[in-house]
Amino acid sequence: MRKILVWFYLFVNVSGYAQNFEIQKYGTRITAADLKENLAILASDAMEGRETGKRGQKMAAAFIKAHFEELGLKGPVNGDYYQVFDLYTTRPGESYVKVGEQRFNNFTDITYYGNNDSGGEISLPLIFAGNGSEEALRQVDIKDKAIFLLTGMNFPTNESLRSLREKGAKMIFISHTESKADFNKVSNQIKSFYGPRDLTLRKPADNATLPGVFVVSPLMSEKFFGASREQLSKIIADGYKKNALKKIKQADIKYRTSSGVKPIKSENVLGFLEGSDKKDELLIITAHYDHVGIKPNGEGDRIHNGADDDGSGTVAVMELAKVFSQAKQDGKGPRRSILFMLVTAEEKGLLGSDYYTQNPVFPLDKTVVNLNIDMIGRRDPQHSNSDPYVYIIGADKLSTELNEISEAANKKYTNLIFDYTYNDVNHPERLYYRSDHWNFARKNIPIIFYFDGIHEDYHKPSDEIEKIDFDLLTKRTQCIFYTAWEIANRDERIVSDKQ
Ligand SMILES: [Zn+2]
């Protein structure tokens, strides 16, 4: 009896030992050399800073897709690896005004303020309508015409513009600045409203049904009517005496306005590894592969290579995909399925993960966890000489078990210092809300966000591969691997018990 018991005890122990050995066999296949090889490509100048919708982002997507294909992962989006969707940019479109042979392009002496597409070149008579007051409108018929208003620095109100349109004005030109310098200021302000780098997931509820207005420089009264701004001002100041408005000859103009709202396509890249006996349940491991692109102005290096942000997370996910795939090939694949997802448009406001969680490829209620990796390749100033560390954010927010698993896996295999400084949702940096995991957390899916801290090269062209600590990147990736392995293979799925 005793003998058998001892033997049985030994057997259990040995199998436990064998299992640890097995896990570590795959964990140690996460190597600095692999991570470096992939990052050297993703963070190279050839990728042009991987800005959403741009060529570099598409190249990075193709690179990740090829990696997933090579590993034998499945493309889960109707057989494809790409989840493609529309984002909207509000970059100003082509707009111009022609007077005779002369053409004025947008942001020169004319600035179009609106989102309407005129659908081609429009020809209209342009008349001077004073300051648009009722008194002025008694002298001119504005129906089916373009009108030119001369006002003080107070821009006409929306109500007054609407009223002029109701009376039949097809387009409104406004001259409200005394000098070209003042006009340029206004013009630049309008330009900045378009937020040339901003993208949205939802189509902006724009005022596309309204024709918008042209704001013009003081020079344009001369171009349109052969009369200076001063001369026209005098007519208003004199109270439109002697039908003065009628004496200003109408101009024949042509113009074109283009919608500032344009759809652009971008893509999340998804690689799916099917689980064994619990394959309906899913882990999602994410990082964002986009970055902020090329700075429009400035000298020196203008390409933001984003080696740490988030090249480091991207190569970590690629490496995790590799080792889990190898385990599966050896018959040691995870019991639950794993979706490796590199999302786009994080830098534009977590849009890729927002899109996925609104249009999930796998049911969200079967999604057990999201492990999100955003910047894990560097040290921040607070840890310049510390033992290997990582910031853990959000692990305890929705699931008690998840935090316990995370702690236990690290203790057992990697022994990183877990820094919880940013785990406080009230921390001024608000990191719990600042990367893609947040879109999963808001759907009540337990998450962990892995992060290395805020360093001096954050969102700068100097976020380069030379500054990546590959040993640390390897250890952190291994830490995530052991945590994922446990979540994927344990008997019971982790639950969200802290809703
Ligand atoms: Zn990032």
Boltz pocket constraint, residues with backbone or C-beta under 6 A from the ligand:
constraints:
  - pocket:
      binder: B
      contacts: [[A, 288], [A, 309], [A, 310], [A, 346], [A, 374], [A, 375]]
      max_distance: 6.0
